[in-house]
């Protein structure tokens, strides 16, 4: 059986992971919006846009995992 301090530590870790993932989602969404504004995209911009989508999806998956589907 888990002790109360261990449960509290686990909860704090999960909360920290969720906060980081939420902030990453916000940052990547802003990056996507910024990059999507341009009509002509260089190959580097297209790559950055693709990477931003992937990082945002990873952050959302982390939130889903940590929050148990409530995100």
C-alpha positions in Angstrom: 0.0 0.0 0.0 1.3 3.5 -0.9 2.1 5.9 1.9 0.5 9.3 1.9 3.8 11.2 1.2 4.4 8.9 -1.8 0.8 9.5 -3.1 1.3 13.3 -2.7 4.6 13.1 -4.5 3.1 11.2 -7.4 0.2 13.7 -7.6 2.6 16.6 -7.6 4.6 15.0 -10.4 1.5 14.4 -12.5 0.4 18.0 -11.9 3.8 19.3 -13.0 3.7 17.1 -16.1 0.2 18.4 -17.0 1.2 22.0 -16.4 4.3 21.6 -18.7 2.2 19.9 -21.4 -0.5 22.5 -21.2 2.1 25.3 -21.6 3.8 23.4 -24.5 0.4 23.1 -26.2 -0.1 26.9 -25.9 3.3 27.7 -27.2 3.1 25.3 -30.2 -0.4 26.6 -31.0 1.0 30.1 -31.1 3.8 28.9 -33.3 1.4 27.2 -35.7 -0.7 30.4 -35.9 2.4 32.5 -36.6 3.8 30.2 -39.3 0.4 29.6 -40.9 0.0 33.3 -41.6 2.5 33.3 -44.4 1.3 32.7 -47.9 4.7 31.7 -49.2 6.5 29.2 -47.0 10.1 28.3 -47.3 11.0 24.6 -46.8 12.4 25.5 -43.4 9.1 27.2 -42.5 7.2 24.1 -43.6 9.5 21.9 -41.5 9.0 24.2 -38.5 5.3 24.1 -39.0 5.3 20.3 -39.2 7.5 20.0 -36.1 5.2 22.4 -34.2 2.2 20.2 -35.1 4.0 17.1 -33.8 5.1 18.8 -30.6 1.6 20.0 -30.0 0.1 16.5 -30.5 2.7 15.1 -28.2 1.8 17.7 -25.5 -1.9 16.9 -25.9 -1.2 13.1 -25.7 0.7 13.8 -22.4 -2.2 15.8 -21.1 -4.6 13.0 -22.0 -2.4 10.4 -20.3 -1.8 12.5 -17.1 -5.4 13.7 -16.7 -7.0 10.4 -17.6 -8.8 11.6 -20.7 -10.3 14.8 -19.1 -8.2 17.1 -21.3 
